[in-house]
Amino acid sequence: MIWSIIVGGFIGFIAGALTKKGGAMGIIANIIAGLLGSSVGQSLFGYWGPTMAGMALIPSILGAVIVIAVVSLLFGKR
C-alpha cells in the first residue's frame, strides 16, 4: 500500500512536469493524479512496459497526463 502511494506520487510528479502543472500541484494532488492516472491509463492503453507496485509505468504516466489535463480544463482559471 505504501509502495503504491510512493509510485503514484512519482507518476503524478512526472505527469505534472510533462503538462507544466507540477508547480501548482502539491504532494497529495500528485499522489491522487498518479493513482487515478494509473487506472485510466491501464484501462485505455493496456498493461505494458516496465511495472512498479503493480502499475505499468508508461500507460500510467499517459493516463495521469490525461487526468491532469481534464482537471485543469474543468477547474483551471479562465
C-alpha positions as CSV (number, residue, x, y, z in Angstrom):
1,M,0.0,0.0,0.0
2,I,2.7,2.5,1.0
3,W,4.7,1.4,-2.1
4,S,1.7,2.1,-4.3
5,I,1.3,5.6,-2.8
6,I,5.0,6.4,-3.4
7,V,4.9,5.1,-7.0
8,G,1.6,7.0,-7.6
9,G,3.3,10.2,-6.3
10,F,6.2,9.6,-8.7
11,I,3.8,9.1,-11.6
12,G,1.9,12.2,-10.7
13,F,5.1,14.2,-10.4
14,I,6.3,13.1,-13.9
15,A,2.9,13.9,-15.4
16,G,2.8,17.3,-13.7
17,A,6.2,18.1,-15.1
18,L,5.1,17.0,-18.6
19,T,2.0,19.2,-18.5
20,K,3.8,22.1,-16.9
21,K,1.3,22.0,-14.0
22,G,3.7,20.4,-11.5
23,G,4.4,23.7,-9.7
24,A,0.7,24.2,-8.9
25,M,0.2,20.7,-7.6
26,G,1.0,19.6,-4.1
27,I,2.1,16.2,-2.9
28,I,-1.4,14.9,-2.3
29,A,-2.5,16.1,-5.7
30,N,0.5,14.3,-7.3
31,I,-0.4,11.1,-5.5
32,I,-4.1,11.3,-6.5
33,A,-3.3,12.1,-10.1
34,G,-0.8,9.2,-10.2
35,L,-3.2,6.7,-8.8
36,L,-6.2,7.8,-10.9
37,G,-3.9,8.1,-13.9
38,S,-2.7,4.6,-13.4
39,S,-6.3,3.3,-13.5
40,V,-7.2,5.4,-16.5
41,G,-4.0,4.7,-18.4
42,Q,-4.1,1.0,-18.0
43,S,-7.7,0.8,-19.0
44,L,-7.2,2.9,-22.1
45,F,-3.7,1.8,-23.2
46,G,-3.4,-1.7,-21.6
47,Y,-0.8,-3.1,-19.3
48,W,2.7,-3.0,-21.0
49,G,6.1,-1.6,-20.3
50,P,8.0,-1.6,-17.0
51,T,6.0,-2.1,-13.9
52,M,6.4,-0.9,-10.3
53,A,4.0,-1.7,-7.5
54,G,1.6,-3.4,-10.0
55,M,1.4,-0.3,-12.2
56,A,2.6,-0.2,-15.7
57,L,4.6,3.0,-15.8
58,I,4.2,4.3,-19.3
59,P,0.4,3.8,-19.6
60,S,0.1,5.2,-16.0
61,I,2.0,8.3,-16.9
62,L,-0.1,8.8,-20.1
63,G,-3.3,8.3,-18.0
64,A,-2.1,10.8,-15.4
65,V,-1.4,13.4,-18.1
66,I,-5.0,12.9,-19.3
67,V,-6.3,13.2,-15.7
68,I,-4.4,16.4,-15.1
69,A,-5.5,17.9,-18.5
70,V,-9.1,17.2,-17.8
71,V,-9.0,18.6,-14.2
72,S,-7.2,21.7,-15.5
73,L,-9.8,22.1,-18.2
74,L,-12.7,21.8,-15.7
75,F,-11.2,23.7,-12.7
76,G,-8.5,25.9,-14.2
77,K,-8.5,29.7,-14.3
78,R,-10.4,31.2,-17.2
